């Protein structure tokens, strides 16, 4: 697939669980946390790949489109989910911030990716 689907199944091989891609934040959130914990560059590499795929396959004149079928990058919907900018791109930004003032050691993130400072 040119871009990953929302869900895959591993039974016993990787198969498409659903054909859509709405740029949900959970994967890049996980990459951000894994980067913060391990500092292993592979997590940034995965995040950069996701960003490049979004730019290549989902960018449209006035934003980003979702795909109704990942095998067909022309199957764009006329809709951009609010969580793309509010959460997905926020986690991508934090993943690549070399001098972060927001880390998992200093902040907790709520379910909408809002950083909340940890108080002593």
VMD Tcl script that draws the C-alpha trace (Angstrom):
set ca {
  {0.00 0.00 0.00}
  {1.28 3.52 -0.71}
  {0.13 4.60 2.78}
  {-0.83 2.53 5.82}
  {-4.45 1.68 6.61}
  {-6.12 2.61 9.89}
  {-5.87 -0.95 11.13}
  {-3.90 -4.03 10.21}
  {-4.26 -7.62 11.37}
  {-1.39 -9.97 12.12}
  {-3.01 -13.38 11.65}
  {-0.40 -14.82 10.86}
  {0.54 -12.32 8.11}
  {-0.11 -8.61 8.00}
  {-3.43 -7.94 6.26}
  {-5.55 -4.83 5.94}
  {-8.09 -4.58 8.75}
  {-9.78 -1.50 7.31}
  {-8.96 0.30 4.07}
  {-9.23 3.90 5.28}
  {-6.63 6.38 6.53}
  {-7.80 9.39 8.55}
  {-4.34 10.42 9.90}
  {-5.20 9.45 13.46}
  {-2.67 10.47 16.14}
  {-2.14 7.21 18.03}
  {0.80 5.94 15.98}
  {2.78 9.19 16.05}
  {1.95 9.61 19.74}
  {3.53 6.21 20.33}
  {6.57 7.18 18.26}
  {6.95 10.37 20.33}
  {6.82 8.45 23.62}
  {9.23 5.78 22.34}
  {11.65 8.51 21.20}
  {11.43 10.24 24.58}
  {12.15 6.99 26.44}
  {14.85 5.47 24.21}
  {16.31 8.33 22.12}
  {16.58 5.71 19.36}
  {16.62 7.53 16.00}
  {14.49 4.82 14.37}
  {11.38 6.34 16.00}
  {12.10 9.68 14.33}
  {12.76 7.88 11.06}
  {9.33 6.22 11.25}
  {7.72 9.58 12.07}
  {9.47 11.26 9.14}
  {8.25 8.51 6.82}
  {4.66 9.05 8.00}
  {4.98 12.81 7.49}
  {6.37 12.34 3.98}
  {3.53 9.95 3.07}
  {0.96 12.47 4.32}
  {2.59 15.21 2.24}
  {2.83 13.04 -0.87}
  {-0.54 11.29 -0.80}
  {-2.91 13.35 1.36}
  {-2.04 17.02 0.85}
  {-4.59 18.95 -1.18}
  {-4.94 22.63 -2.10}
  {-6.41 23.74 1.24}
  {-5.27 21.11 3.73}
  {-5.21 17.34 3.86}
  {-7.71 14.73 2.74}
  {-8.47 11.35 4.24}
  {-8.39 8.26 2.06}
  {-11.37 5.97 1.70}
  {-9.04 3.22 0.39}
  {-5.28 3.25 0.95}
  {-4.58 1.23 -2.18}
  {-6.00 4.10 -4.25}
  {-4.45 7.45 -3.37}
  {-7.06 9.12 -5.61}
  {-9.82 8.01 -3.21}
  {-9.57 11.25 -1.24}
  {-12.52 12.40 0.81}
  {-13.48 16.07 0.93}
  {-12.84 16.26 4.65}
  {-9.92 16.99 6.97}
  {-10.24 15.65 10.49}
  {-9.62 18.25 13.23}
  {-7.31 15.88 15.11}
  {-4.81 15.92 12.23}
  {-3.51 19.35 13.19}
  {-4.58 19.32 16.84}
  {-2.95 16.00 17.72}
  {-1.16 14.16 14.91}
  {0.96 17.10 13.75}
  {1.53 18.25 17.34}
  {3.11 14.87 18.16}
  {5.16 14.99 14.96}
  {6.41 18.46 15.93}
  {7.33 17.25 19.43}
  {9.03 14.17 17.97}
  {11.42 16.38 15.97}
  {11.94 19.16 18.54}
  {15.67 19.00 19.38}
  {15.35 21.40 22.35}
  {12.01 20.45 23.86}
  {10.42 22.40 26.66}
  {7.63 19.80 26.72}
  {8.69 16.23 27.51}
  {7.08 13.19 29.08}
  {9.21 13.92 32.18}
  {7.72 17.40 32.63}
  {4.20 17.02 31.22}
  {1.28 14.63 31.00}
  {-0.80 14.65 27.81}
  {-4.58 14.37 28.00}
  {-6.60 12.46 25.42}
  {-6.62 15.49 23.11}
  {-2.79 15.82 23.24}
  {-2.85 18.91 25.45}
  {0.30 19.02 27.60}
  {-0.36 19.50 31.31}
  {2.64 20.40 33.48}
  {3.55 17.99 36.25}
  {3.68 19.84 39.58}
  {6.06 18.82 42.35}
}
mol new
graphics top color blue
foreach p $ca { graphics top sphere $p radius 0.5 }
foreach p [lrange $ca 0 end-1] q [lrange $ca 1 end] { graphics top cylinder $p $q radius 0.2 }
display resetview
